[in-house]
Amino acid sequence: MGFLFIVGAGILWWAGQPHSAAALYTKRCAACHDLPEMCRFPPEQRVDIVRIMRQAQGASSVISEREAELITAYLSEELPCQ
């Protein structure tokens, strides 16, 4: 019975996690503030914004190093800007 509870809890936890870089950006960054319009910044500046948020603004408690890598790749290479 305990095993099924642990498995069920793990499935519920996993289902609540972001499963794409875009979802990761939205969930992690919006946890602390409204999301800025990132397309107004050049791609290289978007990388700097994430770095500064982690180093100087305390976002490292919300965004791991690996998550930051995924988010910056999304913002600098995949973000759909027109």
C-alpha positions as CSV (number, residue, x, y, z in Angstrom):
1,M,0.0,0.0,0.0
2,G,2.8,2.4,0.9
3,F,4.6,1.7,-2.4
4,L,1.5,2.6,-4.4
5,F,1.2,5.9,-2.4
6,I,4.8,6.7,-3.2
7,V,4.4,5.9,-6.9
8,G,1.2,7.9,-7.0
9,A,2.8,10.9,-5.3
10,G,5.7,10.7,-7.8
11,I,3.4,10.7,-10.7
12,L,1.5,13.7,-9.4
13,W,4.8,15.6,-8.8
14,W,6.1,14.8,-12.3
15,A,2.8,15.8,-13.9
16,G,3.1,19.2,-12.3
17,Q,6.6,19.9,-13.6
18,P,7.3,21.9,-16.8
19,H,8.1,19.6,-19.7
20,S,9.5,22.1,-22.2
21,A,12.0,25.0,-22.1
22,A,9.1,27.4,-22.8
23,A,7.0,25.9,-19.9
24,L,10.1,26.0,-17.7
25,Y,10.7,29.7,-18.5
26,T,7.0,30.5,-17.8
27,K,6.8,28.6,-14.6
28,R,10.1,29.4,-13.0
29,C,10.3,33.1,-14.0
30,A,6.7,33.9,-13.4
31,A,7.0,32.4,-9.9
32,C,8.5,35.7,-8.8
33,H,7.4,38.4,-11.2
34,D,5.4,39.2,-14.3
35,L,7.2,38.0,-17.4
36,P,8.7,40.8,-19.5
37,E,8.3,41.1,-23.2
38,M,11.6,39.3,-24.0
39,C,11.4,39.9,-27.8
40,R,12.3,43.6,-27.2
41,F,15.8,42.5,-26.1
42,P,18.4,41.1,-28.5
43,P,19.1,37.3,-27.9
44,E,22.5,37.9,-26.3
45,Q,20.9,40.3,-23.8
46,R,18.3,37.7,-22.9
47,V,21.1,35.4,-21.7
48,D,22.5,38.2,-19.6
49,I,19.1,38.9,-18.0
50,V,18.8,35.2,-16.9
51,R,22.4,35.3,-15.5
52,I,21.8,38.5,-13.6
53,M,18.5,37.3,-12.2
54,R,20.2,34.2,-10.9
55,Q,23.4,35.9,-9.6
56,A,22.1,39.2,-8.3
57,Q,18.4,38.9,-7.8
58,G,18.2,35.5,-6.0
59,A,16.6,33.5,-8.8
60,S,19.2,30.8,-8.2
61,S,16.9,29.6,-5.4
62,V,14.1,29.0,-8.0
63,I,16.1,28.2,-11.1
64,S,18.9,25.6,-11.1
65,E,22.0,25.9,-13.3
66,R,20.6,23.2,-15.7
67,E,17.2,25.0,-15.9
68,A,19.0,28.3,-16.6
69,E,20.8,26.7,-19.5
70,L,17.5,25.4,-20.9
71,I,15.8,28.8,-20.4
72,T,18.6,30.8,-22.0
73,A,18.8,28.4,-25.0
74,Y,15.0,28.9,-25.4
75,L,15.1,32.7,-25.0
76,S,18.1,33.1,-27.3
77,E,17.4,30.5,-30.0
78,E,13.8,29.4,-29.9
79,L,11.6,32.2,-28.6
80,P,9.1,33.1,-31.4
81,C,9.6,36.8,-32.0
82,Q,8.3,38.6,-35.1
